[in-house]
Amino acid sequence: MKKSPFRISPYQVQFLLVVGFLTVGYALYLRYLGIEFSTVALACDAGTQTMICKARALSTVLFKNSVFGITALVIAVLNLMRPSIVLLTGGLIAAGLGIVLYNIVLSGLAIGLFILGFARPAPATA
């Protein structure tokens, strides 16, 4: 049985674009209006229990432990070994969050591995 190379359709590309923009948009919102905005930071540190404060606390714990970068790197290695649209989507989400939320090195390495995942040899012609 001959295995066909991994290629994504135009619909999957559009889906990945939407997922990528939503992920990076939410991460930018969380970083600049939840983590670094002093009014919100002071209110959350004072004990306000709003949704933005809970998201701020969760993201702070996750990026201090490099969870976004490690997750993106693990998914990128799995995608490099056996590419699929599910792994590509999950890795795009983790890498997008990691790039914006302070896990730059590991997430950047994961993005490089995702790009390498598309570098497959061309099918041999007879």
C-alpha positions as a Markdown table, in Angstrom:
| # | Residue | x | y | z |
|---|---|---|---|---|
| 1 | Met | 0.0 | 0.0 | 0.0 |
| 2 | Lys | 1.4 | 3.4 | -1.0 |
| 3 | Lys | 1.2 | 6.2 | 1.5 |
| 4 | Ser | 0.3 | 9.6 | 0.1 |
| 5 | Pro | 2.1 | 12.6 | 1.4 |
| 6 | Phe | 0.4 | 14.9 | 3.9 |
| 7 | Arg | -1.2 | 17.8 | 2.2 |
| 8 | Ile | -3.9 | 20.1 | 3.6 |
| 9 | Ser | -6.9 | 21.2 | 1.5 |
| 10 | Pro | -7.8 | 24.9 | 1.0 |
| 11 | Tyr | -10.7 | 24.5 | 3.5 |
| 12 | Gln | -8.3 | 23.2 | 6.1 |
| 13 | Val | -6.0 | 26.2 | 5.5 |
| 14 | Gln | -8.9 | 28.5 | 6.0 |
| 15 | Phe | -9.8 | 26.7 | 9.2 |
| 16 | Leu | -6.2 | 26.9 | 10.5 |
| 17 | Leu | -6.2 | 30.7 | 9.6 |
| 18 | Val | -9.4 | 31.3 | 11.7 |
| 19 | Val | -8.1 | 29.2 | 14.6 |
| 20 | Gly | -4.7 | 30.9 | 14.5 |
| 21 | Phe | -6.2 | 34.4 | 14.4 |
| 22 | Leu | -8.6 | 33.6 | 17.2 |
| 23 | Thr | -5.9 | 32.1 | 19.4 |
| 24 | Val | -3.4 | 35.0 | 18.9 |
| 25 | Gly | -6.2 | 37.5 | 19.3 |
| 26 | Tyr | -7.3 | 36.0 | 22.6 |
| 27 | Ala | -3.7 | 35.8 | 23.8 |
| 28 | Leu | -3.1 | 39.4 | 23.0 |
| 29 | Tyr | -6.3 | 40.4 | 24.8 |
| 30 | Leu | -5.3 | 38.4 | 27.8 |
| 31 | Arg | -1.7 | 39.7 | 27.8 |
| 32 | Tyr | -2.4 | 43.4 | 27.3 |
| 33 | Leu | -5.8 | 43.8 | 29.0 |
| 34 | Gly | -5.5 | 41.2 | 31.7 |
| 35 | Ile | -1.9 | 40.7 | 32.7 |
| 36 | Glu | -0.1 | 43.9 | 32.0 |
| 37 | Phe | -3.0 | 46.4 | 32.4 |
| 38 | Ser | -2.3 | 47.9 | 35.9 |
| 39 | Thr | -5.9 | 48.6 | 36.8 |
| 40 | Val | -7.0 | 45.0 | 36.1 |
| 41 | Ala | -3.9 | 43.6 | 37.8 |
| 42 | Leu | -4.5 | 45.6 | 41.0 |
| 43 | Ala | -8.2 | 44.6 | 41.0 |
| 44 | Cys | -7.3 | 40.9 | 40.5 |
| 45 | Asp | -4.6 | 41.0 | 43.2 |
| 46 | Ala | -7.1 | 42.6 | 45.6 |
| 47 | Gly | -9.4 | 39.6 | 45.2 |
| 48 | Thr | -11.9 | 40.4 | 42.5 |
| 49 | Gln | -13.4 | 37.1 | 41.2 |
| 50 | Thr | -14.2 | 37.9 | 37.6 |
| 51 | Met | -13.7 | 35.8 | 34.5 |
| 52 | Ile | -10.7 | 37.9 | 33.4 |
| 53 | Cys | -9.1 | 37.5 | 36.8 |
| 54 | Lys | -9.5 | 33.7 | 36.7 |
| 55 | Ala | -8.1 | 33.6 | 33.1 |
| 56 | Arg | -5.2 | 35.8 | 34.3 |
| 57 | Ala | -4.4 | 33.5 | 37.2 |
| 58 | Leu | -4.6 | 30.4 | 35.0 |
| 59 | Ser | -2.4 | 31.8 | 32.3 |
| 60 | Thr | 0.1 | 33.1 | 34.7 |
| 61 | Val | 0.5 | 29.7 | 36.3 |
| 62 | Leu | 0.8 | 28.1 | 32.9 |
| 63 | Phe | 3.4 | 30.4 | 31.4 |
| 64 | Lys | 5.5 | 30.4 | 34.5 |
| 65 | Asn | 5.8 | 26.6 | 34.2 |
| 66 | Ser | 6.3 | 26.8 | 30.3 |
| 67 | Val | 3.3 | 24.7 | 29.7 |
| 68 | Phe | 2.4 | 26.4 | 26.4 |
| 69 | Gly | 5.9 | 26.0 | 25.0 |
| 70 | Ile | 6.3 | 22.4 | 26.1 |
| 71 | Thr | 2.9 | 21.4 | 24.8 |
| 72 | Ala | 3.6 | 23.0 | 21.5 |
| 73 | Leu | 7.0 | 21.3 | 21.2 |
| 74 | Val | 5.6 | 17.9 | 22.0 |
| 75 | Ile | 2.8 | 18.3 | 19.5 |
| 76 | Ala | 5.2 | 19.5 | 16.9 |
| 77 | Val | 7.4 | 16.5 | 17.3 |
| 78 | Leu | 4.4 | 14.2 | 17.1 |
| 79 | Asn | 3.3 | 16.1 | 14.0 |
| 80 | Leu | 6.7 | 15.7 | 12.4 |
| 81 | Met | 6.6 | 11.9 | 12.9 |
| 82 | Arg | 2.9 | 11.5 | 11.8 |
| 83 | Pro | 1.3 | 14.6 | 10.4 |
| 84 | Ser | -2.4 | 15.2 | 10.8 |
| 85 | Ile | -4.7 | 18.2 | 10.8 |
| 86 | Val | -5.7 | 17.5 | 14.4 |
| 87 | Leu | -2.1 | 17.7 | 15.6 |
| 88 | Leu | -1.5 | 20.8 | 13.4 |
| 89 | Thr | -4.5 | 22.6 | 14.9 |
| 90 | Gly | -3.6 | 21.7 | 18.5 |
| 91 | Gly | 0.0 | 22.7 | 18.0 |
| 92 | Leu | -1.0 | 26.0 | 16.3 |
| 93 | Ile | -3.2 | 26.8 | 19.4 |
| 94 | Ala | -0.4 | 26.0 | 21.9 |
| 95 | Ala | 2.3 | 27.8 | 19.8 |
| 96 | Gly | 0.2 | 30.9 | 19.3 |
| 97 | Leu | -0.5 | 31.1 | 23.0 |
| 98 | Gly | 3.1 | 30.4 | 23.8 |
| 99 | Ile | 4.5 | 33.1 | 21.5 |
| 100 | Val | 2.3 | 35.8 | 22.9 |
| 101 | Leu | 2.3 | 34.7 | 26.6 |
| 102 | Tyr | 6.1 | 34.6 | 27.2 |
| 103 | Asn | 7.1 | 31.1 | 26.2 |
| 104 | Ile | 8.9 | 32.4 | 23.1 |
| 105 | Val | 11.8 | 30.0 | 22.8 |
| 106 | Leu | 10.0 | 26.7 | 23.0 |
| 107 | Ser | 7.1 | 27.9 | 20.9 |
| 108 | Gly | 9.4 | 29.3 | 18.2 |
| 109 | Leu | 11.1 | 26.0 | 18.0 |
| 110 | Ala | 7.8 | 24.2 | 17.7 |
| 111 | Ile | 6.7 | 26.5 | 14.9 |
| 112 | Gly | 10.0 | 25.7 | 13.1 |
| 113 | Leu | 9.2 | 22.0 | 13.5 |
| 114 | Phe | 5.7 | 22.5 | 12.1 |
| 115 | Ile | 7.2 | 24.1 | 9.1 |
| 116 | Leu | 9.6 | 21.2 | 8.7 |
| 117 | Gly | 6.5 | 18.9 | 8.8 |
| 118 | Phe | 5.6 | 20.2 | 5.4 |
| 119 | Ala | 9.0 | 19.5 | 3.9 |
| 120 | Arg | 8.4 | 16.0 | 2.6 |
| 121 | Pro | 10.2 | 14.5 | -0.3 |
| 122 | Ala | 8.4 | 14.8 | -3.6 |
| 123 | Pro | 6.9 | 11.6 | -4.9 |
| 124 | Ala | 9.1 | 9.7 | -7.2 |
| 125 | Thr | 8.1 | 9.8 | -10.9 |
| 126 | Ala | 8.7 | 6.8 | -13.2 |
